[in-house]
Amino acid sequence: MKSKKRLSAMLISLLAAATAVSGCGKTETPKAADAGASKPEELVITEPVTVKLYSHYAAINTPADVEALFGTVKKKHPNITIELIKGTTLNQMIAAGEVPDLIATTHFYMGGLLPLEVGSDMNDFVKKYGVDLNRFEPQAINAVKTYGKKGELYGIPYTLNYGVLVYNRDIFDRFGVPYPKDGMTWEQTIDLAQKVTRLDNGNQYIGLDPGSERTFARGYSLGTIDKNGKPAFDSEGYRKVFGLLQKMYAIPGYISAANKWQYGIDYFLKDQKLAMMQTWLAALTSRLPQLSQEGKGFNWDVVGHPVFDDKPGLGREIEFQSFMVPPTAKNKEAAYRVILTMISDESQAEMNRGNNLTVLNNEEMKKQFASKTDIYKGKNLDGVFKVKPAQAPIPSPEYDTENYKYLRESLLDMILNKKDVNTVLRTGQEKAEKYIQSEQARNK
């Protein structure tokens, strides 16, 4: 009789333990990752849980965006609901003690989040769940690692952006000029731009918008500081960049009588008076469907991003979006399941067929980009991937905002006030040095 009671008590204890694992933990017990596993293991959430998502410039703006991006998560984990947080700032959430479970952000903006202490080191996550970082675009992983002063990994990339040169075939046809080609250097691209920068029937056509001066410099992986923490403006790289920009802006018609010198994507897509534009593939992909729906489509195509002649094969810098998990997140385990699902081959292939380029180092998958939409049907999409992204510049969250203002002032001094390259860059260097010195003194 006693043995039966003892056996019954043991069964009750085992049942209680099993219930605690499936209920309180909301996940099945993880299995040890196999050595060298190429795919992360996804575990099942067994009870309803809401993962609060905050999008920090990550182009996730509406519930429809969430639905489109996280469709495979819903299939894999029907008990997970992803709630997009809107109407408040991250600072306000932190002050209220209500941090999100998951933050989506771009590489460019990640540095601004780290001082808020919303980034946890994901190295343990990678180890625990057997995430193979070799599956990812290597430049993306290297770029995230630059934020970790002691080897920390503050985010897991999930979608890649890619630099591209898009051009208006109608403008080239209008003036009888050959189309751009894959593999062009910036020198060749600017020479081509000169041939299609014309005033015709009262319309000013511009050959090329190269982006901002900071964008243009990214093929050299130039930021505002060098590896020694000193301002980088008075350098060979920036002298090369500014020399090319000086040549381009000297083309008659580029700078208007009212000193207009920037043109942008609307001048290309809506006004249709810009012959070539370097832009992000994601920005182009998101805007083209609406253009067609409005009946304003035109004959366009794409080629690989231009390169510097001494940096062959390297286009615009690596840019991507990552997931961060705050150290005080309430639903970390569920957030981890979302990330594991999003970086799986299944999810990456699915999002890649839509508007989100895969972050995996998989050339065949990239060729299927946007295949569900037919946006690039008949276009030279393969040419876009003939160049590789350049390494991201060294981030300097504490100084970049102010230093880039000095870089802009240097550019305007050159193209509007006609000062020489060396003078304007030396001036920008001096401003940056004084600013950094003053900040360092203030923070002692």
Stockholm file with secondary structure:
# STOCKHOLM 1.0

chainA/1-444         MKSKKRLSAMLISLLAAATAVSGCGKTETPKAADAGASKPEELVITEPVTVKLYSHYAAINTPADVEALFGTVKKKHPNITIELIKGTTLNQMIAAGEVPDLIATTHFYMGGLLPLEVGSDMNDFVKKYGVDLNRFEPQAINAVKTYGKKGELYGIPYTLNYGVLVYNRDIFDRFGVPYPKDGMTWEQTIDLAQKVTRLDNGNQYIGLDPGSERTFARGYSLGTIDKNGKPAFDSEGYRKVFGLLQKMYAIPGYISAANKWQYGIDYFLKDQKLAMMQTWLAALTSRLPQLSQEGKGFNWDVVGHPVFDDKPGLGREIEFQSFMVPPTAKNKEAAYRVILTMISDESQAEMNRGNNLTVLNNEEMKKQFASKTDIYKGKNLDGVFKVKPAQAPIPSPEYDTENYKYLRESLLDMILNKKDVNTVLRTGQEKAEKYIQSEQARNK
#=GR chainA/1-444 SS CHHHHHHHHHHHHHHHHHHHHHHTSCBCCCCCCCTTCSSCCCCCBCSCEEEEEEEESSSCCSHHHHHHHSHHHHHHCTTEEEEECCSSCHHHHHHTTCCCSEEEEEHHHHHHHGGGTCCCCTHHHHHHTTCCGGGBCHHHHHHHHTTCTTSCCCCEEEEEECEEEEEEHHHHHHHTCCCCCTTCBHHHHHHHHHHHCEEETTEEEEEEECCCHHHHGGGGTCCSBCTTSSBCSSSHHHHHHHHHHHHHHTSTTSSCTTCCCCCHHHHHHTSCCEEEEEEEHHHHHHHHHHHHHTTCCCCEEEEECCBCTTSTTEEEECEEEEEECCTTCTTHHHHHHHHHHHTSHHHHHHHHTTTSBCCBSCHHHHTTTTTTTTTTTTSCHHHHTTSEEECCCCCCTTTHHHHHHHHHHHHHHHHTSCCCHHHHHHHHHHHHHHHHHHHHHHTC
#=GC SS_cons         CHHHHHHHHHHHHHHHHHHHHHHTSCBCCCCCCCTTCSSCCCCCBCSCEEEEEEEESSSCCSHHHHHHHSHHHHHHCTTEEEEECCSSCHHHHHHTTCCCSEEEEEHHHHHHHGGGTCCCCTHHHHHHTTCCGGGBCHHHHHHHHTTCTTSCCCCEEEEEECEEEEEEHHHHHHHTCCCCCTTCBHHHHHHHHHHHCEEETTEEEEEEECCCHHHHGGGGTCCSBCTTSSBCSSSHHHHHHHHHHHHHHTSTTSSCTTCCCCCHHHHHHTSCCEEEEEEEHHHHHHHHHHHHHTTCCCCEEEEECCBCTTSTTEEEECEEEEEECCTTCTTHHHHHHHHHHHTSHHHHHHHHTTTSBCCBSCHHHHTTTTTTTTTTTTSCHHHHTTSEEECCCCCCTTTHHHHHHHHHHHHHHHHTSCCCHHHHHHHHHHHHHHHHHHHHHHTC
//
